[in-house]
């Protein structure tokens, strides 16, 4: 409050504040609270006014909830894509569909050659099912997604692996003398 010299934010699971979970002194205007389990919480500001008398704000509530993880629908786990190209072309031109059960605003999608995703070859935020138009070479790939609602992200989905197999069709031109 404007009339407080010192103030402290108190957060509790019970409206009587018997068990204070967060005791944050000297707050200004915003406090970011994280790592609280799902549930309903009570909060208030306590402090000392200009006459050094103890004062408290009214008790208010908020609810912590976590976002539901997204699941990848396509490609399925260990799905194999077989493509055939002509002569010495080592990448395909076919499209690979990546889809998920999105219930949120944005989906962050990654594709990598390794399951640790240290160097993703694709890393974008999308708002719908995506068809990968980027040509890939033969080999194993890994994909994962996570959703975003406002500024909060879900955990990453389970990682799905898929395989690209490209065979080259060699065209031989026979000439007769």
N, C-alpha and C positions, 0 to 999 in steps of 0.2 A: 504494500500500500504506500501511497505518497507520504503519509504521516509517520512512517516507520523509519527509525534510525538503523536498526538491525532487523533482519528478517531471516526466517528459516522456512524452507519447504518441508513439510512432513507428509509422507505417504504411508498408508497402512491398509491392510486387508479388512480391518474392522473399523466401524464408524466411531468407536470410542477411543481409537488410537492406543489400545493396550500394547500392541506390538507394532512398533514403527519400523518399516522396511527401508525407508530412505529418509535421511535427515540431512538436507542440503542447505548449509548456511550461505548467507550473503548472495541470494539470488538477485538477478537483475530483472529481465522481462521474460526470458525464455529459458526453459530447462528441458533438455532432451533426456527422456527416461528410456532405458533399454534393458534388456535381459530380465524382464519381469515375466513370470509365467502368465498364461492366459487367465483371465478372471476380472472381477470387478474390484476396483481400488477406491480408496477415499483419500482426499488430500486437503490440506489447509496450510495457510501461512501464519506463523506465529512470530511475534517480534516485540520490540520496545518502541513506544511512541516518543515524541519530542520531550515529553515530561517524564520519561523513563518508566512509564506504566506499561505493563504487559498487555498486549492486545492480540486478538486472533481474528482471522477471516472466517467467513462462513465455510462450512464443510461442503466440498463438492466431490463428484465421483467421475471416474473414467473407466473404460474397459480396455483391457489388452487382449488382442486376438492375433493369431498368426494366420498368414495366408496359406492356403492349401497348395501343396506342390503340384506341379504340372506333370503329366505323363506324355511321353512320346508315343504317337500312334504309328507313324511311319517315319523312317524305315523300321521294320520289325527287327528284333535282336538277331544278329548274324545273317541278315538278309544279304543275298548275293545278286549283284547286277552284272549280267553278262552282255558285253557290247562287242560288236565286230566292226573294225575299221578297215580301210583300204590302204594298201602299201605300207608306208613307214609312219603312219599317223599313230601316235601313242596316247592320245586323249580322245574321249567320246564327245558327241554333241547332243546326246539324249539328256532329257531333264530328269532330275531325281526329286521326288516330292518329299518334303519334311513336314509332318503335321503333328499336332498335339491337341490335348483337350483343354484349350484355353478358356478360362472364365474371367480373365483380367484384361486390363487395357493393353499392355505391351508384353511381348515375349522376347527375351534375350536368347538368341540361338548361337551355338558354337559348333564348329566342325574342326577336328584336328586329326593328325596322323597318330597321335599317342593318347592313351587314356588319361594322362595327367593334364592335358590341354595347355601345356606351357607355351606352345607356339601355334595358336589356332590359325587355320587357313581361312576360316570364315568366322566372323564375330560381329553380329548385328542385332539391333533391336527392331522387332517387327510387330505388326498388329494383325496379322492374319497368317493362314497357312502359307508356307513358302515353297516355291519350286526352285531348286538350285539350278541355275543356268550356267554355273561355272564348270568348265571341263575339269575332270579329275583323271589322274593317271591310275593305272592298276595298283591295287594294294588295299590294305585295311584302313578304315576310317572310323572315327568315333564322333558321336554327336550327343549334345545335351541341351536342355532348355531350362529357363527359369522365368517366372512371371514378375511383372512389376505393376503395382497399383499405387498411383500417386508417386511417392518416393520410396516405397518399401518393396524389397525383392523377396520372393520365396526362396527356399533352398533350391539347389539344382536338382533336376530330374535324375532318375537313374540314367547312367550312360548306356547308350545303344551303340553297338558296333555294326558296321556293314562293310561289305567287300565289293570292290570294283574289279572286274576281270575283263581285260581287253585283249581280244585276239585279232591279229592282223590277217587280212585276206590278201594274199599276194596275187596280183594280176600279172600274168605272164603273157607277153605278146610273142607269138611264134611267127617267124617270117620264113617264107619259102624262097629258095633261090630262083 
